[in-house]
Amino acid sequence: MGAGDLWNEATGECGDDASLWRGRSRRGADADDVGYGHAMGRNQIVVFPNLQLSTATAFFADLQPKLATMNVPVWRDELYFEYHRGVLRTQAETKRRIRQTEELLLNAEKFSAIATSFGHKYPAEELDRGWKDLLFDDFHDIFPGSGIAVNYLDAKRNLEDVGRVGQQILDGSLEEIAENINLKGSGVPVVVFNSLSWARDEVVETEVRLPEPASSVEVIDAGGKPVASQVILTERGTRRIRLLLKASVPALGYSTYYVRANAKPAPTPAIVKATGDMLRMSLCG
C-alpha cells in the first residue's frame, strides 16, 4: 500500500482535509515546541501530506464551503472510546476518593447554608474552589483510570487538599449549629446530624467522657425516653465510653441524646433470637 492509499484510507470520501488537535493535558501527551517542530519538518517529505498549524475554528471555516460536495459521515451509535474498556475496575482508590470528596462537599454546602441562619458566613469562595479542584479530577483520563501513573499521584494530592478544606467547612458549620441547640438535658449530650433528605433510623457509634466513673450507663432522647444502646469500650482511667446507640434523625436535621450513669444495669437483650425456623441477630435490641 502506497502513501496515497494510506491517506485515502484515513480521509475516506470526505476530501483532502483532515485535522489533528493537540493541547495541554495531564495525561502525558502535551504538545510542545519540539513536537510541533518535528511535525512541521515532515513537510519536507514528498509523500507526506502538507501540514499547517491552525485552529479548530479556522479549519471548520475553510471546510464549510466544501460541505456540499463532500460525503460527510453521520455517526448514529455509541460514542464509547474502545480503549477505555475495563476502566470501571481500574484506579479504584482514585474513584473512592472522588466519591468521598463529592459527598463531603455536598454536606459542607448543606450545613453551611443552614448555619447562615445563625450568622455564620457562607464560604462561597472556598466551596467554589473546592468544587473546581474536585471536578478537575473527573477528567476523562483520571476518573476512568486510563491515564498515566503521575495523573493519580497528582489526583491524590489534589483530592486530599480538597478534603481538608471541605472538612474544615463542615466542622465549622456543625459547630455553629450545635452552639444554638438547647443541650440542657440530664447527661452528656450527643448531637446526631442527618445530611440526607429523608429521615433515618441508624445505629451510630459515638464516644463520650462522663463527669464521674459509672459502672453502667444509659442513653435517653431529648424527651427523656430510653434509647437502645450498647457499650463497646470503657476506659476507667479517663472515664471515656464508646458506645452504640439507635438514633432516629429527621431529614436534613438533627436529634439530641444524653448519656448518663445508670444506677441499675440495663438488661442486655438477647443477641440472637429464634423465630420459627429463622435466627435473628440484634445489636441494640
Helices and strands as residue ranges (DSSP letters): H 3-11, H 33-41, G 42-44, H 56-63, G 64-69, G 82-84, G 87-89, H 92-115, G 116-118, H 124-136, H 149-178, E 188-194, E 200-209, E 217-221, E 226-227, E 229-235, E 240-249, E 253-261, E 272-275, E 278-281
